[in-house]
Amino acid sequence: MHQLKTTPMAKINFGSLVTGASGSIGSHTLQRGRYGNIIRTKPHPINRNTAAQAGVRTFFGTLTKGWQALTQAQRNTWLQATLNFQQVNSLANTITLTGAQLYIKINRNLQTISETLLTVAPPKVSVPAFSAASAAAAAGAGTIVLTYAPAIAATEKVEIYATRPMSQGKKSSSQDYKLIRVITSADVSPLGTSGQYETIYGVSWKVAGQKIFFLTKQINIATGEESTTSRFDTVVIA
């Protein structure tokens, strides 16, 4: 896990010509915070070299080697598909990935859900997210239960991420999520997931009043494409 040192920041106001900015310039990062636009000294991560970090590096090393091992004809399919998989960033700008980036993005999803990697680019398909999702956690009963709809399609798997237990006053969490499990069409709502949560975070969540944030996304098992994310949270009851 990367730990970030606390760094000083300053608020900034944009004018009529420059209305927004994000990213880094030298040792400073521009971003939008809770109270407006800010500029802060870029944090310096502390590399703990954990097993999880090593696993991520191994995954990306495998994908980099996989891209290099493709034939030119295979690479061309990814290069030609990039316009079909454009993304919109936080400033509402359209971003086009490179062929290699698209290959890694799609196959990283397939790696995570333990499906076969692709050597040629898939067709663009729609992957729907849950229309409703919620969680309930009870300290006394030792249960964390997820409820979601609709049922998971046989063509998809769902990645479930969660945060550590946090203060009840926490309004949102844009980071600190860890993958706790991958579920399939065989997993029926409502679904108990306390065991998988405790494998990652332990039993410290069993204190009433703490808040846990969850994030889910569907992955098409044939194409590696992902849905939009569903975000929800729960406060642990006694």
N, C-alpha and C positions, 0 to 999 in steps of 0.2 A: 504494500500500500504506500502510495506517495503521501507524505505529510507536507503541508504547506506552512511556511512561516508567515506570521501576521506582518503585513507591510502597510506603510502609510498611504493615504489616498487623498485626492482633492476632487471637488466637484467642478464641472465645466459646463458652460452654456454655449450652444451653437448658434450661429447667425443665419442670415438669409441665404448665404452661398453654400456653406457646409452645414448640413442639418443633422448629420449623424456619422458615427464612426465606430468601428470595433476592430479588435486585433491588437498586435503589438508593434511598437516602433522602438527599436533599440532595447533598452531595459525597462520600458514602460508599456503598460497595457491599457487600452481604452475599452470601456464596457459600460453597459447600462445597469445601474444598481437600483435598489429599492426606492431611492429618493432622487433619481435622475442619472444623468451621464457623469461618469467619474473617470479619472485617470489615476493609475496606481503603479507603484514599482512592481515589476514582474516578480512573482514569488519564485523561490528556488526550491524545487522538490528535494526531499530527503529520500534517497533510494534505500529502502529497507531490504531489497533483494529477497522478497518473500517467495514462497512456492507459487502463489497465485501470479505474481509478476513473471516468474520464470515460465509459467505455463502460457501466459499471453505472448511472451517473446517467442516461444516455441511455435505457437500457432501462426504468428505472423511470419516467422522464418520459413515455415512449411509453405505458406501461401506465396511468398516471394520466390522461392525455388520453383513452385508450381507454375507461376507465370513465366519464368525463364525457360522452363521445360516445354512450353507450348510450341507448336509449329507456327509459322508465320500466318498460315491460313486460319488457325484457331485464334491467334491474337487479333486478326482482322475482324473477326466476328464481335469481339469486345470493343474494338475501336469504332466499328460501325454502329454499335448499340448505344453508345454514350448519350446521344441526343434523346433517346427514349427514356433515359433514367436521370434526367436533370433534377437538381434539388434547389430549394429556396433557402437562403441563409437567414440569419437573424435580422438583416437589414432589408429583407424582401428582394434580394438580388438573386437571379437565377445562376446556378453554378453547374458547370458541365465537368464531370469527372473525366480523368484520363482512362484509357482502356485498362491499364494496370490497376488503378484505383477501383474501377467498377468490378473487376475480377476479384479483388480482395474483399470488397464490401459484400458481394453476393456469397462468396464462398466462406467468408467468416461467419455469416449467418448459418450456413449449412454445417460448418464445423461445430458450432455451438449446440445444434440440435442433433448432432451425430448422424448426418445424412451424407451421401456421396457427393464429392465436389464435382463441379462442372468444368469442362474444358472449353466449351463454346458458350457464347452468351445466350441466355434464355429470352423468350419473347416477353414483352411487358404484359403483366396480368394484374388485376385488381385483387388486393388482399384486404378483406374487411377486418376491422378491429371489433372488440366487444362493443355492443350497444349499451351495456350496463355492466358494472363491476363494482364490488364492494368487499370489505373485509370486516371480521369481528374477532376480537381477541379477548380472552378471559383468563386472568391470572390464576384464579382458584382452580378452575377446571383444566388449566394448562393447554387450552385449545386456541389455535388460530385457524379460522375458517374463511375461505374465499367463496364468494358467490358471483356467478357471471352468466351472461346470456349474449348471444345464443350459444348452443352447444358447439363444441369445437368440431370443425369439419375434418373428415378423414384425410383431406389434402393438406392439412396444416398441423403444426405444432405451436405451442405458445410458450414463450420465455417469460418467467416470472421473476422480477427483481424486487428487492426490498431494502430498506435502510435499517440501521441499528435503531434501537429505541431512542426517541428524542423527547425533548420537553413538549408538553401539551401546548405551549404557546407558539411553537413553530408553525408557521403558516404554510410553508411549502419547502420542498427539497429538490433542487435541480441537479444534485450530485450525491455522492455517497451511496449510490445504489450498488448492490451486489446481486448477481444471479443466484437464486436459491433453488430453482428447479425448472425443468422443462416438462410440460404436460401435453397429452395427446387426446384424441377423440375418446379414448378409453377412460379418461378422467372426467367424472361427472360432477357438476355443481349441485349442491355445495361441497367443497373439497377441503378437507383438513390438511394443513401444511405446517403444523407446529414442528414436527420432526425435522423437516428440511430447513426450516428457519433456524432452529437451534444448532444444526450442523454448522451453519455459517456464523451465527452470532451468539450462541450459547443461550443460557436461561435467564439472563439479566432482564429480559423483557417482562418477566412475571411480577411486575409492580404496577398496580393500578394507577392510571393517570398519565402514563407515558404514551407517546404517539409513534406510530409506525407508518411510513409511507410505502406504497407499492406502485409498481409500474409493470404493465404487461404489453407484449406485442406478438402478433401472429407472424409465423414464418411459413411460406409455401414450401413444402418439402421437395417439390420438383424443381422449382426455379430459384429458391433462396431469397425471394423478394419478401419484404416486410410490410406490415400494416403501419398505420399511425399508432402512437402509444396511447394506452389508457392509463390514467393516473388516479389514484384514490388513496385514502388513508383511514386509519382507525385509531381510537383512543382505547387503551387497555382498560377493561373493567375489572372489578374485584372478583 
